[in-house]
Amino acid sequence: MMDTHCHLQFNVYNKDREEVIKKCAEKNTVCNIVGTQKDTSRLAVELAGFHDFLYATIGLHPIHLFSAEVDEEEMSFKSREENFDEAYYGELAKSKKVIAIGECGLELFHLPVGLNPDDVLKKQKEVFIQQYNFAQKYSLPLVIHVRDAHEQMLELLKSLNTKISGVMHCYTAGWKYAEQYLNLGLYLGFTGVITFPPRKSNPGPDTELREVVEKCPLDRLLIETDAPYLAPQAYRGERCEPWMVTEVAKKIAEIRNMDFAEVVKQTEKNAKQLFSKVV
């Protein structure tokens, strides 16, 4: 199976990266290592070059357009401000291991302190369009990140007035937005979030996400981990690793009342359909 979105190049794997990669190989897990800015994109390409079953995605994450404190459950860090350097990414794109552009998108959850949110969003939109055009130039799909900005992203995508090749990474919203993304030609990527138990205080979002997993056309569904983030429930509290994507496939099989092997087979087919350079 293929973990279509992980960050094996991140520092959190520095002490045991080869052991994690070996475990992925043992469990027949193909990995798409996704960059978030210049250095992590370069490292993704370099790492992918060492193993046949590793691939890379290169691009600039919206949190790196400004310097901001980012606090997640798994780690905290200060983002480094960058602009999209087309010449730099153009050199990386020459690698046969580069299968997509991203993760790029809109981020209104982690906002830099002291800046006008409208100005932040404006720049995020401009840089997303830069990466969209870059992806078009190299005939590569997009890996799209959206957090607290689905209305804005849909407006932006619809303004492009074309079918878009790409995936909505770590999709966690409801069917209202999912249906619109699907109508634009996009795939939906599901992570270990779908394995989390319903929140007793506010079960609504969990119910909505389950509905999306049930309704998403089988040929537009991808599985991913976002490792080292979002470890599936069976490994909650641990550092997430790409081979844990098995748990995501199991949950999809459960929700859709399908055979696990069929989910694995179909999601692999979908991944190769979208990421056409994967062999």
Summary of the structure (lengths in Angstrom):
residues: 279
radius of gyration: 17.4
end to end distance: 12.3
largest distance: 50.8
contacts: 944
relative contact order: 0.15
helix: 45%
strand: 17%
